[in-house]
Amino acid sequence: MLRDTVKGLDKVMKNDIPKGYVVLVTGGVGSMKSSFVYNVLSSYLNKHKDEFGVYVTLEESRESHLRNMESLGIKKPEHLQIFDYQDIRKEWREEEPTLNMVSITEDVIKFYKEEMKDKFTIFCLDSLNALQTLAKTDNLRRESYHFFNLLRDSGLTSFIIQEAQVIGEGRRHIPESYLADGVIELGVIETPELVTRYLQIRKMRACRHSMKKHQLIVNEGGLEVLGPVYE
């Protein structure tokens, strides 16, 4: 489901995650969170052509997202549906201005579960920050708990993108990490000589993995994980 989807990720993960996990992919601006998750979904679905996936993007249009991914050499599989905020507004326009994005995202998942049956196996939300901003609720913590449980109960392998909050001295606050089965952190290390992107698995239940930061680069055909940044 994950270990073999991005080149070099098998150096970090000793065994794979089971189907149905909810994985939070977090990091700062420019850390390639969307690119990483899209690479995972694209690679997985290209190997499992009898399965179906949905990528919900609330931060940019479908066309913009696809253009960015194609520039990295990541091709869209035919059986991956890209669903953007404009699609949601058109589909549920009669509910404006009381649009509850949490409920509508749930409806999207339920629709494809009914439409594609057991073929619908993998899902991404980009991003949790945007969903919470657009949600019509006074209790985001409760809604987040409900949303993560919905994903887990649906049986989908889900990747939730979240921009982490920096709380001082470079430390990141990831409030929803306790809800997820796994947490993958992407980040950037800057020195006077160079800028290095990295991937670090902070948490992955029932999976043996390295805790080191591994270099993440853009290669021909997508992303690639290299060796540890610090030996």
C-alpha positions in Angstrom: 0.0 0.0 0.0 2.9 2.4 0.7 6.3 0.9 0.9 6.7 0.3 -2.9 5.0 3.4 -4.2 7.8 5.9 -4.0 11.3 4.9 -5.1 13.6 4.4 -2.1 10.8 4.3 0.5 11.6 0.7 1.1 14.8 1.9 2.7 12.8 3.6 5.4 10.0 1.1 5.9 10.9 -2.5 6.8 7.4 -3.8 6.3 4.2 -2.3 4.7 1.1 -0.9 6.2 -2.2 -2.9 6.0 -5.1 -1.7 3.9 -7.4 0.7 5.7 -4.8 2.8 7.5 -5.3 6.6 7.9 -2.0 8.3 7.3 -1.3 12.0 8.1 1.3 13.6 5.8 2.4 16.8 7.4 5.0 19.5 6.9 5.6 23.1 6.1 5.1 25.2 2.9 7.1 23.8 -0.1 7.9 20.4 1.5 6.1 18.6 -1.3 3.3 17.1 0.7 0.8 17.1 -2.2 3.4 15.7 -4.6 4.4 12.9 -2.3 0.8 11.7 -1.7 -0.1 12.1 -5.3 3.0 10.0 -6.2 1.8 7.3 -3.8 -1.7 7.2 -5.2 -0.5 7.3 -8.8 2.1 4.6 -8.3 -0.3 2.3 -6.4 -3.1 2.6 -8.9 -0.8 2.0 -11.8 0.1 -1.3 -10.2 -3.5 -2.2 -9.2 -5.6 -1.4 -12.3 -8.7 -3.0 -10.9 -8.9 -0.5 -8.0 -10.1 3.1 -7.9 -9.0 6.1 -6.0 -10.2 9.7 -5.2 -8.0 12.7 -4.6 -10.0 15.7 -3.1 -8.2 19.0 -3.4 -9.6 22.0 -1.6 -6.6 24.3 -2.1 -6.3 24.4 -5.9 -8.2 23.6 -9.1 -8.1 20.2 -10.7 -6.3 21.7 -13.7 -3.7 23.5 -11.6 -3.0 20.3 -9.6 -2.6 18.1 -12.7 -0.3 20.7 -14.3 1.9 20.7 -11.3 2.1 16.9 -11.0 2.8 16.5 -14.8 5.7 18.9 -14.4 7.2 16.4 -11.9 6.7 13.5 -14.3 3.8 12.0 -12.3 1.1 10.8 -14.6 -2.6 10.5 -13.7 -4.0 7.0 -13.8 -7.3 6.6 -15.6 -8.9 5.2 -12.4 -8.0 8.1 -10.2 -10.7 10.8 -9.8 -9.6 14.3 -9.0 -12.3 16.2 -7.2 -11.7 19.9 -6.5 -13.5 22.6 -4.5 -15.2 24.0 -7.6 -16.7 20.6 -8.4 -18.0 20.5 -4.8 -19.6 24.0 -5.1 -21.3 23.1 -8.4 -22.6 19.7 -7.1 -23.9 21.1 -3.9 -24.7 24.7 -4.9 -28.2 24.6 -3.5 -26.7 24.3 0.0 -24.7 27.6 -0.2 -24.0 29.5 2.0 -24.3 26.8 4.7 -21.9 24.5 3.0 -20.5 22.1 5.6 -17.3 20.8 3.9 -16.8 17.9 6.4 -20.3 16.5 5.6 -19.8 17.1 1.9 -16.5 15.3 1.9 -18.2 12.4 3.7 -20.9 12.5 1.0 -18.2 12.3 -1.7 -16.7 9.2 -0.1 -20.1 7.5 0.3 -21.0 8.3 -3.3 -17.9 6.6 -4.7 -18.2 3.7 -2.2 -21.7 3.1 -3.6 -20.7 3.8 -7.3 -17.4 1.8 -7.4 -18.2 -0.8 -4.6 -15.1 -2.7 -3.4 -12.9 -1.1 -6.2 -12.7 2.2 -4.3 -9.8 1.5 -2.0 -7.6 4.6 -1.7 -8.3 8.2 -0.8 -6.6 11.6 -0.3 -7.8 14.8 1.2 -5.7 17.9 0.4 -5.8 19.4 2.9 -7.1 19.1 6.4 -6.3 22.7 7.1 -8.6 23.8 4.2 -11.4 21.4 5.3 -11.3 22.8 8.8 -11.3 26.4 7.5 -14.4 25.7 5.4 -16.2 23.6 8.0 -19.3 25.1 9.6 -18.7 23.9 13.1 -17.8 25.3 16.5 -16.0 22.1 17.5 -13.2 21.3 15.1 -11.7 18.7 17.4 -14.9 16.7 17.5 -15.4 17.0 13.8 -11.8 15.8 13.1 -12.4 12.8 15.4 -15.6 12.0 13.5 -13.9 12.4 10.1 -11.0 10.2 10.9 -13.4 7.5 12.2 -15.4 7.8 9.0 -12.3 7.1 7.0 -11.3 4.2 9.2 -14.8 2.6 9.1 -14.9 3.0 5.3 -12.0 0.6 4.9 -10.2 3.0 2.6 -6.5 3.5 2.8 -6.5 7.3 3.4 -3.8 10.0 3.2 -4.6 13.3 4.9 -2.4 16.3 4.1 -1.9 18.8 6.8 0.3 21.9 7.0 1.9 21.7 10.4 2.0 24.6 12.8 5.4 25.8 14.0 5.3 26.5 17.7 8.8 27.8 18.2 12.5 26.8 17.7 11.5 24.8 14.6 9.2 22.4 16.6 5.9 21.4 14.9 2.5 21.0 16.5 0.4 18.2 14.9 -2.8 18.1 16.9 -4.5 15.3 14.9 -1.5 12.9 15.1 -3.2 10.9 17.8 -6.1 10.2 15.5 -4.0 8.8 12.6 -2.5 5.3 12.2 0.7 6.9 10.8 2.4 10.3 10.6 4.9 11.1 7.8 6.6 14.4 8.2 8.1 16.2 5.2 10.4 19.2 5.7 13.2 21.4 4.5 16.6 21.8 6.1 18.5 24.9 5.2 22.2 25.5 5.6 24.4 28.3 4.1 25.5 25.8 1.4 22.3 24.1 0.4 18.6 23.4 0.9 17.6 19.7 1.5 14.1 18.3 1.5 13.6 15.4 3.9 11.0 12.6 4.8 10.7 11.2 8.3 8.2 8.7 9.6 7.2 9.9 13.0 4.6 7.2 13.6 3.4 4.1 11.8 1.5 1.5 13.8 2.5 -2.1 13.4 5.3 -1.1 11.0 9.1 -1.3 11.6 10.7 1.8 10.2 13.6 4.1 10.5 13.2 7.2 12.6 15.9 9.1 10.7 15.3 12.0 8.3 15.9 10.8 4.7 16.6 13.0 1.8 13.7 13.5 -0.6 14.4 14.6 -4.2 12.6 15.1 -7.5 13.8 12.5 -10.0 12.7 11.6 -13.5 9.2 10.2 -13.2 8.5 11.5 -9.7 9.9 11.6 -6.2 12.7 9.5 -4.7 13.9 8.9 -1.2 17.6 8.7 -0.7 19.8 7.9 2.4 19.7 9.6 5.8 20.4 13.3 5.9 22.5 12.8 9.1 24.5 9.6 9.4 
